[in-house]
Amino acid sequence: GFAPSVQVAAVFEVRLQLMANRLFQTDYRLTQDRNPGKWEEGIVE
């Protein structure tokens, strides 16, 4: 079962990416609220 494990890992990675994106967006919004004139700082990498 090499292929199935690869598939599971890919799905898991996508889920982690979605979670990270959600956290990033939340952090980005907080940064934007804190520094309305400096929202670019929320997009560091």
DSSP file (Angstrom, degrees, kcal/mol; ACC not computed):
  #  RESIDUE AA STRUCTURE BP1 BP2  ACC     N-H-->O    O-->H-N    N-H-->O    O-->H-N    TCO  KAPPA ALPHA  PHI   PSI    X-CA   Y-CA   Z-CA
    1    1 A G     >        0   0    0      0, 0.0     4,-0.9     0, 0.0     5,-0.1   0.000 360.0 360.0 360.0  62.8    0.0    0.0    0.0
    2    2 A F  H  >  +     0   0    0      2,-0.1     4,-1.8     3,-0.1     5,-0.2   0.934 360.0  49.6 -78.6 -46.8    2.4    2.7   -1.1
    3    3 A A  H  > S+     0   0    0      1,-0.2     4,-2.5     2,-0.2     5,-0.2   0.922 107.7  52.8 -60.2 -47.4   -0.1    4.7   -3.1
    4    4 A P  H  > S+     0   0    0      0, 0.0     4,-2.7     0, 0.0    -1,-0.2   0.909 108.9  49.6 -57.2 -42.5   -2.8    4.9   -0.4
    5    5 A S  H  X S+     0   0    0     -4,-0.9     4,-2.5     1,-0.2    -2,-0.2   0.877 110.6  50.6 -65.4 -35.8   -0.3    6.2    2.2
    6    6 A V  H  X S+     0   0    0     -4,-1.8     4,-2.3     2,-0.2    -1,-0.2   0.906 110.5  49.9 -65.7 -40.0    0.9    8.9   -0.2
    7    7 A Q  H  X S+     0   0    0     -4,-2.5     4,-2.4     2,-0.2    -2,-0.2   0.925 111.1  48.4 -63.4 -44.8   -2.7    9.9   -0.8
    8    8 A V  H  X S+     0   0    0     -4,-2.7     4,-2.7     1,-0.2    -2,-0.2   0.916 111.0  50.8 -61.9 -43.0   -3.4   10.1    2.9
    9    9 A A  H  X S+     0   0    0     -4,-2.5     4,-2.5     1,-0.2    -1,-0.2   0.891 109.5  51.0 -62.7 -38.7   -0.3   12.2    3.4
   10   10 A A  H  X S+     0   0    0     -4,-2.3     4,-2.4     2,-0.2    -1,-0.2   0.927 111.3  47.1 -65.0 -44.3   -1.3   14.5    0.6
   11   11 A V  H  X S+     0   0    0     -4,-2.4     4,-2.3     1,-0.2    -2,-0.2   0.917 112.5  50.4 -62.0 -42.6   -4.8   15.0    2.1
   12   12 A F  H  X S+     0   0    0     -4,-2.7     4,-2.5     1,-0.2    -2,-0.2   0.907 110.0  50.2 -61.9 -42.2   -3.2   15.6    5.6
   13   13 A E  H  X S+     0   0    0     -4,-2.5     4,-2.5     1,-0.2    -1,-0.2   0.903 109.0  51.3 -64.3 -41.4   -0.9   18.1    4.1
   14   14 A V  H  X S+     0   0    0     -4,-2.4     4,-2.5     2,-0.2    -1,-0.2   0.911 110.0  50.2 -62.1 -41.1   -3.7   20.0    2.4
   15   15 A R  H  X S+     0   0    0     -4,-2.3     4,-2.5     1,-0.2    -2,-0.2   0.919 110.3  49.3 -63.9 -42.6   -5.6   20.1    5.7
   16   16 A L  H  X S+     0   0    0     -4,-2.5     4,-2.8     1,-0.2    -1,-0.2   0.912 110.6  51.2 -61.6 -40.9   -2.6   21.4    7.5
   17   17 A Q  H  X S+     0   0    0     -4,-2.5     4,-2.8     2,-0.2    -2,-0.2   0.913 109.7  49.3 -62.9 -42.7   -2.2   24.1    4.8
   18   18 A L  H  X S+     0   0    0     -4,-2.5     4,-2.3     2,-0.2    -1,-0.2   0.913 112.1  48.4 -63.5 -41.9   -5.9   25.1    5.2
   19   19 A M  H  X S+     0   0    0     -4,-2.5     4,-2.5     2,-0.2    -2,-0.2   0.928 112.2  48.8 -62.6 -44.0   -5.5   25.3    8.9
   20   20 A A  H  X S+     0   0    0     -4,-2.8     4,-3.0     1,-0.2    -2,-0.2   0.905 110.4  51.4 -62.7 -41.0   -2.3   27.4    8.5
   21   21 A N  H  X S+     0   0    0     -4,-2.8     4,-2.7     2,-0.2    -1,-0.2   0.906 109.8  49.8 -61.5 -41.2   -4.1   29.7    6.0
   22   22 A R  H  X S+     0   0    0     -4,-2.3     4,-2.1     2,-0.2    -2,-0.2   0.927 113.4  45.4 -64.8 -44.0   -6.9   30.2    8.5
   23   23 A L  H  X S+     0   0    0     -4,-2.5     4,-2.7     2,-0.2     5,-0.2   0.911 113.2  50.9 -63.9 -41.7   -4.5   31.1   11.3
   24   24 A F  H  X S+     0   0    0     -4,-3.0     4,-3.0     1,-0.2    -2,-0.2   0.918 109.7  49.6 -62.5 -43.7   -2.5   33.3    9.0
   25   25 A Q  H  X S+     0   0    0     -4,-2.7     4,-2.4     2,-0.2    -1,-0.2   0.891 111.6  49.1 -63.9 -39.3   -5.7   35.2    7.9
   26   26 A T  H  X S+     0   0    0     -4,-2.1     4,-2.4     2,-0.2    -2,-0.2   0.945 114.0  45.1 -63.7 -47.6   -6.7   35.7   11.5
   27   27 A D  H  X S+     0   0    0     -4,-2.7     4,-2.6     1,-0.2    -2,-0.2   0.892 112.2  53.0 -62.1 -39.6   -3.3   37.0   12.4
   28   28 A Y  H  X S+     0   0    0     -4,-3.0     4,-2.3    -5,-0.2    -1,-0.2   0.908 109.4  48.2 -61.9 -43.3   -3.3   39.1    9.3
   29   29 A R  H  X S+     0   0    0     -4,-2.4     4,-2.4     2,-0.2    -2,-0.2   0.909 111.6  49.6 -65.7 -42.0   -6.7   40.6   10.3
   30   30 A L  H  X S+     0   0    0     -4,-2.4     4,-2.5     2,-0.2    -2,-0.2   0.912 111.8  48.7 -63.0 -41.8   -5.5   41.3   13.8
   31   31 A T  H  X S+     0   0    0     -4,-2.6     4,-2.7     1,-0.2    -1,-0.2   0.906 111.2  50.2 -63.8 -40.2   -2.3   43.0   12.5
   32   32 A Q  H  < S+     0   0    0     -4,-2.3    -1,-0.2     1,-0.2    -2,-0.2   0.891 111.7  47.8 -65.7 -39.2   -4.4   45.1   10.1
   33   33 A D  H  < S+     0   0    0     -4,-2.4    -2,-0.2     1,-0.2    -1,-0.2   0.891 113.7  47.5 -67.7 -39.3   -6.7   46.1   13.0
   34   34 A R  H  < S+     0   0    0     -4,-2.5    -2,-0.2     1,-0.3    -1,-0.2   0.919 127.1  25.0 -69.0 -44.4   -3.8   47.0   15.2
   35   35 A N    ><  +     0   0    0     -4,-2.7     3,-2.0    -5,-0.2    -1,-0.3  -0.719  67.8 176.4-123.3  80.4   -1.9   49.0   12.6
   36   36 A P  G >  S+     0   0    0      0, 0.0     3,-0.5     0, 0.0    -1,-0.1   0.820  84.9  45.3 -55.7 -33.0   -4.5   50.3   10.1
   37   37 A G  G 3  S+     0   0    0      1,-0.2     3,-0.1    -3,-0.1    -5,-0.1   0.500 115.1  47.7 -89.4  -3.3   -1.8   52.2    8.2
   38   38 A K  G X   +     0   0    0     -3,-2.0     3,-1.5    -6,-0.2    -1,-0.2  -0.232  60.4 138.8-131.6  45.3    0.7   49.3    8.2
   39   39 A W  G X   +     0   0    0     -3,-0.5     3,-1.8     1,-0.3     4,-0.2   0.702  61.0  77.2 -66.8 -17.4   -1.2   46.3    7.0
   40   40 A E  G >  S+     0   0    0      1,-0.3     3,-2.2     2,-0.2    -1,-0.3   0.802  79.5  71.3 -62.2 -26.2    1.7   45.1    4.9
   41   41 A E  G X  S+     0   0    0     -3,-1.5     3,-0.7     1,-0.3    -1,-0.3   0.720  86.8  65.7 -63.8 -18.4    3.4   43.9    8.0
   42   42 A G  G <  S+     0   0    0     -3,-1.8    -1,-0.3     1,-0.2    -2,-0.2   0.553  92.9  62.3 -79.1  -5.7    0.8   41.1    8.2
   43   43 A I  G <   +     0   0    0     -3,-2.2     2,-0.9    -4,-0.2    -1,-0.2  -0.097  62.9 144.1-111.8  35.9    2.2   39.6    4.9
   44   44 A V    <         0   0    0     -3,-0.7    -3,-0.0     1,-0.3    -4,-0.0  -0.655 360.0 360.0 -77.0 110.4    5.7   38.7    6.0
   45   45 A E              0   0    0     -2,-0.9    -1,-0.3     0, 0.0    -2,-0.1   0.498 360.0 360.0  52.7 360.0    6.4   35.5    4.2
